[in-house]
Amino acid sequence: MQQAPVIQAVSVTKQVSTKNERLTILEQVNISIEAGETIAIVGTSGAGKSTLMTLLAGLDVPSSGEIHLLGQPMSTLDDEARAEIRRKSVGFVFQSFLLIPSLTALQNVTLPCLLRGEKEDVERATQLLDEVGLKARANHLPSQLSGGEQQRVALARAFISRPTILFADEPTGNLDQKTAERVIERLFDLNQRHGTTLVLVTHDSKLAQRCQRIYRMDAGKIVEAVE
């Protein structure tokens, strides 16, 4: 029997209301992603890429249409149930990093362990910081790190739980070329060694070309799907 997609969007539309009008951010988007696939979502700024990723990850629900994440229909679940799915199976790298200001780099990386009720895996967290070139900065607070260093901490944090699905919004956006290449290798190593499904929003053509499929967006619609 064929396995169900790990992510499926069916006729997904997202609208938001302003004082004067109702804006359509996404319109009739259809996507199906299989377990272990690597997917790039590309397009110009304002095309709807980040909004789509937010919906696919169950962080928000569409205005119409349906999204299934790991077999669960997101629109029928409450916030707590969606959060539980994310906590158990999903990793994130956001453009804004979302590091906890009062925690060190090492503590930020081990935070997902605590959120899942597990013991902090300090050894693995230290190894991950080393892999992104930040072992020496493990005890620094986010305010003591550059933007690129904060992004690398966020990447290490996303990797620590070996998620079933990893969503990353511009994961190489603030990185120099050498570090970006190292991060790209780490992303695809996670995919190959652990079967992690990667969904990457990116302007980085090199990163997009590494993916098995590319969805190109324009004005809230999927205008091209390249395999």
PyMOL commands that set and color helices and strands:
alter all, ss='L'
color gray80, all
select helices_A, chain A and resi 49-56+74-76+79-89+105-115+122-131+135-137+142-144+147-159+177-194+205-210
alter helices_A, ss='H'
color red, helices_A
select strands_A, chain A and resi 7-17+22-33+38-43+64-69+72-73+90-93+165-169+197-201+213-218+221-226
alter strands_A, ss='S'
color yellow, strands_A
deselect
rebuild
show_as cartoon
